[in-house]
Structures are given as structure tokens and as C-alpha cells.
Amino acid sequence: DAGVIQSPRHEVTEMGQEVTLRCKPISGHNSLFWYRQTMMRGLELLIYFNNNVPIDDSGMPEDRFSAKMPNASFSTLKIQPSEPRDSAVYFCASRSVSIYFGEGSWLTVV
Amino acid sequence: TQLLEQSPQFLSIQEGENLTVYCNSSSVFSSLQWYRQEPGEGPVLLVTVVTGGEVKKLKRLTFQFGDARKDSSLHITAAQPGDTGLYLCAGPYSGAGSYQLTFGKGTKLSVIP
């Protein structure tokens, strides 16, 4: 199995631009998570889907962030407009019994 | 909010030394997990401890869950450069059957050859 696949791996964008991060979970996993990791705050859960339905989005920092899961094999996390404080590594993870993380998307907003 | 405090934050040791890192909380957790994250990659699950007082061994790594299920430790014997990485502990949010994990900020371990 290819594991959780995220794209892009790295993105540098200017403040105000829209950013879309993509995730393909492991086939057969029915739970998907988006996390953000920074030095200051560590790993923070942003949103959690179960069977493609958002269960808890209380970790989404503000309305500039949105996430969708249109089907069992694809999810997006969108930031619009982006700000420098959004710079972080964004991880997607999926779970059946154990949780598996992707390699992350490294976002820099300048 | 259930917080997990990890210590030390940074640890640099020579190859062959032993070390212990800690994960503490004021809250009771139904289980705790330990992950290792290498640079440029996502966290990888090492072990889950469920029972208070439980000890699990994974080669040179020994994991212990506190009797009160509020803390855990990871002991590495004869550390090797391949053990270098960020060690994270995580526990499920309170609430039955919760899949959501809260993570500590981690201990960054460097093993010098």
C-alpha cells in the first residue's frame, strides 16, 4: 500500500493567495484527519472526518480555513486568504485501527 | 482541555548511552500512544499502552504507562544514531470512542555517533 499521499510536499506562496492542500487516504480507512504542526504549538488537530462526513472542525483556526472530503479517497484543506502565520507543516492522516500519517505539506506564506 | 507535557524538550546523547523521556498529564487517559517522527516525515506509531502499570518492549525501547494512567515514559537502552528523531506521546480526547488524539510537543532526540 502506498500509504497516505499528500500534495504538494512544499509550497511557498504570497500573503493573500489561496492555498489548497490535497490528501489521498489509505484505501479502506474510514477516518481522515488534518493536523497542523509548528514548533510553538506542536501537532494540532484541525478537523476530523468519519465516512466522509466532518465530525469535529473545532480546531479550524478561523473562517479562512475550510476542508472537504467529497469521496472516500480524497480530501482538501483550503486556506483563503493565506497569511504568514499559517506557515506550518500540514499533515493528513487516516485511520482504520491505527492512525497513519502522510509525509506532510510544508507551507510557507511570505 | 487535556494537555500532555513532554520532557525534556531536547536531548543530545552519545551513541551507546541510555535515556528516558517522559509524558505527563493531570488528566487520566484511557490509553497513550508513542510516535517517532523523523525529519521531513510524518509521525509513525511505535506503541499503544492501555492498562495502568503496563510495560511494553520494542527491541531496545521500553514503554511504561503509569499506574494512574496519567503519565508514561519511554526508555531507550544503548541508543543508536538511528534512534534520532522527535518522540511524541498522544492520547485520545475525553469522550467514549473518540478517535481524536491530543499530542504532546515532543522530545527531540539526537544520538551522536
Interface residues (C-beta under 8 A of the other chain):
Chain A: V4 S31 F33 R41 G42 L43 E44 L45 Y48 N50 D56 F91 A93 R95 S98 I99 Y100 F101 G102 E103 G104
Chain B: G40 E41 G42 P43 V44 L45 T48 L88 A90 Y99 Q100 L101 T102 F103 G104 K105 G106
